[in-house]
């Protein structure tokens, strides 16, 4: 079972910048990761997600700013921090000449641990690999290899686990199975940082979400807070008969459209749905019933986290373009 860390911040990132020549891959990022949470780091390709993870996990050591795990600096106290952190990289990385048990025993040895049969058996059972223990890793399916990668990252019992695109290239069934594994890890006390291109994955798993673009953190907030701030709901009310002439115009204060002969539709901000008193949707339904109209059925939908992600990234791109334009005018 993973160890629990009791403090306000397990991972502390302060003003981290990583440059490759003129390219700024990570730009003045500051962030705290709370113990026991699942944090989703979202961003388009080239946004700086993997570079930032490299600065935290020790794969990149030359950067500006500071990173500490459980109070230990990742450069000054690297022998400690690398034992506290586990990493599941996006690329499959396994030893094709050994069987599953040997791979895990060797992995533990990299962190100074003696072969631990109980720990190996625990992980194999947890990730449904017990029947593959003596099988050569080269003959595992893609999904089995992905599970083995997670087991390798957990062999030294880290308190902080990075999952870089953990479900890339797997089918829907295995993806949902891996989601269950991630939740179980969090429940056992492991703090998880997840990077993913599947925004649905972050919406399903994350407690908080960070959006990174061009190396900058655009926004960090609890998932539900983002949904409430930027989310909208679309409601369509279908009547048994056509909408009477002039009915929409009589709905003072409600932004309602007649989208079909027998359909009334409205888009409501998420915060309006949960306001005190009657929501706009409730007011519309009451007006329909008060007018003696019969409702056939009601359909609804809400903004996804993916739509919010695109909105924030596009807004950041627009702000960047405006800033460049202002710089040119000033020159």
N, C-alpha and C positions, 0 to 999 in steps of 0.2 A: 504494500500500500504506500502511495506517495506521501512524503512528509509535508506537513502544513507549515506555512510561514506566517507568523503573526506580526504584521506591521501595516502601516498605511500604504506603503508602496513596495512592491517586490522588485519591479524594474523601474529604474529612474534614468531617463535620457535627458541630457541638458545641452542644448545648443549644438547638436551634432551636425557637422557639415563634412561632406566627402566630395573631393574634387578629383577629376581625371583630366589634367590639363585645364582647358577652358571650360570643360563640362562640369557643371555642379550637379552631381547625382543625388545628393541629399543636402537640403538647404536649411540650416538652422532649425533642426527639429528638436522640440522638447516635448516629453511625454512621460506620464507615469502609468504603470500597469498595476492594478490592484490585485492582491492575492485572492485566488479562487475564482477569478472571472474568466470568461472567454471573450477575448478582444479580437475583433476582425479588422484587419488592415486592408483597405480596398484602394485600388488605383489602376489606371490603364497600364498597358505594357510600357516599360521604360519610366514608370513614375518614381522609382527609387525604393520599392518594397524590399527586393532581394538585397540590395546594397545596404539598406538599414539593418536588415537581419544579420548580414555579414559583420557589421560593426559591433553588434551585440554579442554574437556567438563566437567571436575571435577569429573568424576567417579574414576579416579586414582589421588591421591594427593601426594604420596611419589615417587618422581623421581628426578633425577639430572637435572640441567639446568633450563631454564625458558621459560614460555609461556605467551604471552600477547595478549589480544584481544582489539582492538581500544585503545591501550596504557595502559590497565588495566591488572595487573598480575592476572592469573587465581587462584592463591592461596591466595594472600594478599587481592585481591579485588573480591573474588568469588561471592559475592552478586550481583555485577555489571555484571561480565562476564557471569554468567549463564543466565542472562536476555538478553544478546546480542547474545547468541548461541542457536540454535535449533538442535536437533538430531533425525534422523529417524533411529532407530536401525534395524539390519538385521532381528531379530526375531519379529514376530507379538506380540504386547503388547497392549492389550485393556481391558476395563472393561466390562465383560460379563453380568453384572447385570443392565446396564444403556443403554439408547438409545443414538443415535448419538449426538443429541444436548447436552444432559447432560454430555457426555464424554468431549466434547469440552469446555463447561462452567467450568467444574471442572478443566480441564487442565489449563485454564487461571488463575484460582484461585490459583494454585500452585505457580504462579509468582506474586501474590498479586493483580491480576486484578479482578475487579467486573464482574459479568456476563454481557457479551457484545453481545446482540442479533445481532447487525449489523455486528460485526466481524465474528460471527458464520455463519450468512447467506452469507456473502461475500465468506468465504472459501468453504462452501457447494456448492455454485453456481460455483465457480471457478473449483472445482474438481468433478463436476457432481454428487453430493451427496444430492442435495436439496430434491429429492423425497424420501430419506431414513432418513429424519431428526428425525422421531418418531419411527424408527425401532430399536429393540434391536440389539446391535452390534454382538451378537453371531450368528445372522441369516444372517449377511452380507457374500457375497462371498469373496474369497481370494483377488480378485482384489479390491473390495470395502474396505476391511480392510486395504489394503496397502495404498489406498488413504486417509483413515481416519488417518493412522499413520502420513502422511505428514501434514494433517490439524492440528493434535495435536502439531506437532513441530513448526507450524507457528502461533499458537494462541497468543503467546506473542510478535509477530512481530519481530523476530530476524534479525540482520544484517548479520549473518553468519549461514549457514545451512549445517549440515553434513548429507549426504545420504549414509548409509552403506548398500551396496547391495540392492538398492531400487527396482529393478525389479526381484529379486530372486524368482523363482517359478511362475512367471506370463507368460501368453501366449504372442505370438509375437505382436498381435494387441494391447493388453494393454500396453506392453512394449513401443511401439511407441507412444501411448497416453501419458504415463508418461514422455517420452522424451519431448513432447510438453509442458507439465506442467513445467518441469525443465527450459526449455528455457524461458517460460513466467515469471517464478520467477526471473531469471537473468535479464530479461528486466525490471522488476519492481524494481530492485535495490538490490536484495538479492545476496550475495556472496555465492557460493556453492562449497563444497568439496565433491567429489564423490568417493567412493570406489566401485569397481565392479570386478567380474570375467568375465563379458562379455566385452572383449576388444573392440568389435564393438561399445558398448555403449560409451566408452571413445573416440573412434575415431569420433563418431557422435556428441558428446556434448562438449568435453573439449577444452578450450582455451590453457591450459598448462597441461603437464603430468609429474607426478613424479613416478619413479619406485623404489620400496623398496624391498630389499631382505636380509634376515637374520638380520632384524632390521636396515639396513643401506640404506640410499638414494643412489641408484646407479646413477641416472640421473634425472635432472629436466630441462625441456625445453618446449618451445611452441610446440604444436602438429605438426604444419606444418614444424618446424625446424627438428624435429625427422624424419619426413617422408622424408625430403629432404636429410638429412645426411645419413640415413641408408637405405632408400628405393631404390628399383630397379623396372624397368619395363621390361616385356618380350613382345617382338613384334614378331609376326609370319606373314610372307608375303606369301600368297598362289598364285601361278601362274596358268594360264590356262593350260600350258604345263609343262613338266618336266624341271628342272633346267639344263641348258646346261653344259656339261662337262667343267671344268676349270673355270667356272664363279666365284665360291666362292674364288678360289685362286687369282683371279684378283682384289679382293676387298681389296686393300692395306689399312691398318690402321683401318679396321673395323673387329670387332670380330663377325663374322657371321658363323653359322653352317647350314648345309643342314640337316634338321630334318626329311624330307620325300622327296619323289621323286620330288614333286612340291612345297616344302615349304622351305623357308629361315627363320631362327630364330636368334634373338639376345637378349641379356640381357644388359640393359643400366642402369647405376646409375642415380637416380633421378636428381642429380645436373647437369648431362650431358644433360638432356632433356631441361633444362632452360638456358643453357649457351648461350653466345653471338655467333651469326653466326648460321650456319646450325648444327642441332643436328645429332648424329649418325643415328637416324631413317630416318631423311630427306636425309642424304647422301646415305643410302641404297636404298631408294625409287627412288632417282635420278639416281643411277647407274643401277637399274633395267630398268627404262624407257629409259635411254640412250642406253642400250643394245638391245632395241626393244622388250623387253619381256612384255607380257600382264599380268596384275595383276587381279586375280579373286576376292580376298578379303583379308583384313588385320584384324588380331585379336591381342588384347593386354590385358595385365593385369599388376597390380602393387602390390608391397609388402603391406601387411596390417599392421596396428599397432600391431596386435597380433604377427606377425612374428618378428617384431622389438623388441617387449617386450621379446619374447622367446630368441632372440639373445643376448640381454643385460643381462638377468637373467643367461643364460648359461655361458656367458663370466665372470660374477661375480662369479659364482660357480667355474669355472676353476681357476680364480685368487685366490679364497679362498683355493682351494686344493693345488695350487702351494705354497702359503704362508705357509700352514701347513707343506708341505714337506720340505721347506727351514728351518723351525723352528726345525724339527726333525734332519735334517742334522747338524744344528748348535749345537744342544744338544749333 
